Amino acid sequence: MLDGRAHALLQAIVERYIQEGSPVGSKSLSSLFSLSPATIRSVMGELENAGLIHSPHTSAGRVPTPQGYRLFVDHLLSSNADKLNPGFNVKQDLSQDVVKEWLSELKHELNYDLAKEFSGSSERGSALPSSLIKAFEDGDPNTAFNAAIDMVSELTEFAGIVMAPQRSHVFKHIDFIRLSKTRVLLVIVTPEGSVQNRILFVDKEYKESELQYAANYFNQNFSGKSFSEVLTALSSELNKLQTDISRLMQTAVEVGVRGSEDSETVHIRGEHRLLGVSDLTADMDRLRQMFELFEQKTELMQLLDVSSRSQGVQIFIGGDSRLVPMEDLSVITAPYQLNGKIIGALGVIGPSRMAYQRVITIVDVTAKLLSKALSR
């Protein structure tokens, strides 16, 4: 257990290292504390023995270890809980004026103008909350998720990641709409209210009455079931139906099953931004490992699954968390909600040496914007 002096010194070392990227020596810290360089060196020795800082190579300075970062961010979260997790009213209408009001409140609570960053008037980026709002007004959830992670990626200059809700394997009702002689649109409405469209290629022209009959049969007999369940049950029913109608139904079910199997839930954007981070690109083996992580997505899916079952911001530091396989990598996530229920998580992948307070807030605010948009 660190005493107050050691804890303050650790905070200063981490903050200085994040800002400058160079090992921190006792002389550079002496101006911050009313302590002699010898006393500071003694306390730094205690921190090193505790595994919180270490000396890279032959440098006289010290840098944080993963455990040092862990202690730093835990203190940051606990001491700044109100600032990092503003109480947004999810039932409030989402509008530009409301967004500006939220960000204005954050401006007074933080040392930097987050509202300016989100408005695009800062030097860091041009992502706008309006892009997220417009994406949801367009009615395409995938576009909205990509807009959200594009926003966090651009503002943080790291990679953005989101776990979208898996497409429901259960349908509430379906419709068939004739597009042409050989194409029929299958409209699937899930219990959550999302709409999925599939184009069916058919070998005969169906009348509107036939399409309506097929839709009514589906909805009356199979509403609330998955397409896999329908596929099993339908085999014994098809003989009772007209041949042409049964063929249409069989095609619809097969397409529905394939759609539920092929849905991808983890989306990553802005990976290229990490190529400009020297902490991550100095070693080719490490760079290769990082992009294998992005390609396979297994560890990221596990990490986001943990986040989606947690409340508030989660920070995973490589070397400290088993969910992050690279020691120089950190992942910051926050869950988003639909009508008060957590349905997924979004976040940022970046170097362990990052401005945590700023990045945490950007991730947290974006998750809340996404929640509000979903819950409109």
N, C-alpha and C positions, 0 to 999 in steps of 0.2 A: 504494500500500500504506500503510495507516494505521499509525502507531506506537501503542504501548499507551495513551498519554494521550488521543489523538484517538479511539481506539476506545472507551475508557471513557466519554468525554464523549458520543459518539454514543449509546451504550447508555442513558445517563442522560436524554438529550433524548427519545429514543423512549419510554422508560418513563414519563417525566413527562407527555409529550403524550398517551399512551394513557390515563393515569390521570385527567388533568384536562381534556383537550380544548382547551386554550388554548396559543397560541404560547409557547415556552419562552425566557426571557431569561437573560442571563449572571448577573444577581443571584440568581435562584432556584437557580442551579447552584453558586454560590460556597460555599454551606454544605455541599455534598457533597464538595468537593475542596479540598485545601490549595493553592489557586491564587488569584491575584488576579483580580478581574473583568476587568482588561485582558488578562491571559493567556488567560482563558476566551474572551473575545471574539476573540482572535487565532486560537485553535484552531477556534472556530466558523466563522471566516472560511475556514479551510482546508477544513472539512467542506462549506461552501457551494460553494467552488470545485470540490470533488470531485463535486458534484451529489448529495450525500447529505442535505442539508437546504436549506430555502429560507425566505424571508421572505414571508408572505402579505400582500398589499396594502401598507399603510403600517406594519404592526406592527413593533416593535423586536425581537420574539421570532422564533424559528425553529420550523419543523415539519418532520418527515421527508418526504423524497421517496419515490417507490416504490423507488428504488435504496437509499435509507437503510433502509427497512423490510426490503428483501431481505437486506442485510448483517446487520441485527439478528436476523432469524429464522434465517439460516444459522448464526450464532454460537450462537443458542439451541439449535438442533438438535444441533450438534456438541458443545457443552459439557454438554448435559443428556440425552445419548442414553440412558443407563441409566434415567433417571427417566421419560422420555417414552415409552420402549418396553419396559415390563416384560416379562420372559420368561415368558409363560403356557404351560403345558403343555396343548396342544390335546387330548391324549388323556384328560385328567382329566375326571371327571364334572362336569357343570354342575349346581350346586345353590345354594341360597341361602347355605349355609355357605361354599362355595368362593368365591362372589362376594364375600362379606363379607371373606374372607381376602385376596383380591386387593386390594380397595379399602383394607383396613387397611394392607397393605404400602405402597400408594401414599401413604397419609396421612403415614407417617413420612418419605417421600422428598420431598414437596412442601410448600409453605408454606401450603396450605389443605387442608381436609378434604374430599377428593373423595368419600370413602365417605359422608359426611354428605349431600353433594349428590345422589348417586345413590340414597340411601335415602329422599329426599324430606323430610328433616327440616330442610333449610336453607330460607332465604327465597326462593331462586332458583326452585325448582320442586318438582314432586312425581313426576317420572318414576321408575319403579322397574325394576331389572333383572328383577324377577319378571314384569313385563308382557311383556318380550321372551321370557322362558322359556316363559310360558304360550302366547304366540303360536305358538311352534314346537311345543309339545305339542298344540296344536289342529290342526297339520298343514297350515296354509295359509301358504305362503312369502310371498305378498304381504302378509298380515297381519303377518308377522314383520318384513319389510323396513320397513313403515310404522311398526311399533312402535319399530324402531331409530332411524329418522330423527325420529320424534316425540320420542324421548328426547334426542337431541343438540339438537334445536330448542328444547325446553323448557329444558334446562340452560344452553344458551348464549344463549338469547333471540334467535337468528338463524334463518335458514331451513335446514332439513335437506334433504339430497339423497342419493339412492342410485341406483346402476346395478345393477339386478337382472340375474341371468344370463338371457340370451335363452332362451326356451323351445326345447328341443331339437327340431329339425325331423325327427329320427330317432326311431322308436319301437322298443322292444324287444319288446313284445307288447301286444295289445289284447284287450278283452272287450266283449261286447254283453250288456246286462242289460235285460230287459223291464220297463218302468215302467207301461205301460197299452196299450190297443189301438193307440194312435196315437203312442206315444212309446217310444223305446229309448235307453238310456244307453250312450254310447260311452266306455269307460274306456281311456285311453292311458297306458302306462307307458314312460318313457324309459330309456335306458341308465344314466342317473345315478340312477334310482330315484324320480324325481318322478312324481306321478300327475296327469293332467289329465282332466277329465270334460267331455263334450259331450252335449247332448241332441239326438237325431235325431227329427224329426217324419216319420212314415211313413204311407203310405196303406193299409196292410193290417196285420193282426195276425199277428205272427210267433210260431211255436212255439219253445220252448226249444231243441229239436234243431236248428232252422234257424239260430238265433243262434249256437249252438255250432259248427255247421258253418262258418258265415261267419268266425267268430273263428279257428278252426283253419286255415282256408285262408289268411287273412291272415298268421298267425304262422309257418306253415310256408314260405310263399313270399316274404314281404316283410319279415320281421324284420330290423332293422338298416338299413332304407331310410327315406328321407323320404317324406311323403305326396305330394310333387310327383313323385318317382320312381315311386311306386306308381300315380299317376294315368296316367302314360305307359305303364307296363307293363300295367296292368289292362285297357286298351282292347282288347288282343288276346286277353285271357283271358275276358272277360265272355261271349262267345258260347258258351263251353264250359260255362257254369254255368246253373243254373235261372234263369229270368227274374226271379223275386221276389228271390232271393238276390243276383243281380247288381245289382238296383236298390238294395238295402240297402248293398251295398259301395260303389257309386258315390256314394251320399249320404254315407257315412262318410268317404270320401276327400276329397270336396269340402269338408266341414266341417273336416277335419284341415288341409287346405291353407289355408283362411281363418284358422284359429286361429293357424297359424304366421306368417302375414303380418301379423296384427293385433296381435301381442304388443308391448307398450310396455316399454322397459327402464329409462327414467329416471323416477324419482318424486321430486317436490318437495313438502315439507310445511312449513308455518309461514311462508310468504312474508309474511303479514300482520304478523309480528313486526318486519320491517324497516321498516314504516311508522313505527315509534317511534324509529328511528335518525336523528337530525338530520343526521348526516354524509351520509346518502343521500337525504334527502327535502327538503333546502333548495331544490333546483332541480327544477322540474317536468319539464324535458327529460331530466334524469338519471334521475328516477323512472320516466318512460315507457320509457327505454332499458332500465332494469333489469327491468321486467315484460315487455318484449319478449324479453329474454334467457330468462326463465322460460317464456314461451309457446312460443318456437321450439325451445328445448332443443338446437339443433345444436351450439353452442359447448360447452355443458355436457356433452354426450355425448362430444365429443372430449376434453375435460378429464378426465372420469372414465375414458375408455378409456386415456389415458396413465397415470392412477393405478393402474388395474387391471393394468398391465404393469410396475409398479414395486414395489420393496420399501419398506415403512415409510411414514411420514407424508410427504405432499407438500403444499407451500404455494405457491399461485399468487396473485401480487399484481398487481392491475390497474395498468397503466403499466409493469410490469416483464415480465409474461408476456403473450405474444400470445394465449393462450387465454382471458384475462379481458379483455373489451372495455371495461370501465369502470375508470378510474383509482382511484376511491375504493372499489373492491370487492376483497375477498380471498376465496379459497376454500381451505379446509383439508380434505384428504382422507386416507383410509387404506384400504388394501385389506382385504378379508375373504376367508376361505378355506373350502374344503370338503375335509376330509381332507388338509390340507397343500398344496392347489392353490388359487392365487388365482383366484377366479371373478367378482369384482366389486369395487366400491369405494363407500364412503359418505363423507359429509362435511358441511361447514357452509359456507353462503354468508353473509358478513357484511361490515361495513365494514373498510377497511384499518386503521383505529384500533380494534383489539380487543386483549383480553388474551390474547396468543398462547399463552403457556405453558399457561394454564388450558384454552383451547379445544382446543389440540393434544392434550392429555391426554384430554379428554372424547371427542374423535373417535377417538383411538387405542384407548382402553379399550372403547368401544362396538363398534368393528370387531372387537376380539378376543372380546367377548361373543357377537357374531353368529357369528363363526367357530366358537366352541365349541358354540354351539347347533346349527349346521349339521352339525358333525362328531360329534355324540353317537352 
